[in-house]
Every structure is written in structure tokens, then in C-alpha cells.
Amino acid sequence: MTFRKEKIHELYKNLAAEFVTVVSAGPALITVTHAEVAPNEKIVKIFFTVLPDDQENGVENFLNRKRSEFVEFIEKKAKIGRMPNIEFKIDVGEKNRQRIDFLLKSE
């Protein structure tokens, strides 16, 4: 990955983390884990984890409803140019990694 692409991934991740901190006021702990930017930069997927696990679907729906506010937040904080389509997704890979770590520690 080029330096520019790494910077774009980090920019979206950091902006998403800041946005989630501002808009979330519920009992769930939301952590933005990473951002994936499509090669044509038209789609950005923001991945996150939620504690407790039973609130994942509610948080995912909440964040996806707030996409237009996130786009406005990005426009205020960064000069991106053409705004991509934003999607918020649960980070299943991170959940699996945590589960493997737990299983290895319990042996």
C-alpha cells in the first residue's frame, strides 16, 4: 500500500472514531478498528467492535442511520474532495481474533 493510501485509511479511521465519540451516548462501548477504502475511493467501509456484544446490531443500525451526519463531519474536518459512500460494519475479524486469544489463554 502506498503512503497516500495508508494516510487516507488512517484519516477515515480517526475521523470515524472522533465522530462515534461525539454521537454515541448509549451504554455500549464502540471502538473503530479500521477503515477500508475501495481502490476507486468511491466506497469506504468503517469497521468497529461493540461491548457488550448483544448491542452490535443496534449500534450498526444507529451508525448507518448517522451516515449523512458523518459525511458533514468529514467535510468540516478534512478536505477530501469527492465524498465516498460510507458504510459502517461490525469487525467480525477482530471478534474472531479476540475469541482465539481467549481460547489460547484458557488452555
Secondary structure, DSSP 8 states (H G I E B T S, - for coil): --HHHHHHHHHHHHHHHHHHHHH--SS-EEEEEEEEE-TTSSEEEEEEEEESGGGHHHHHHHHHHTHHHHHHHHHHH---SS--EEEEEE-HHHHHHHHHHHHHHH-
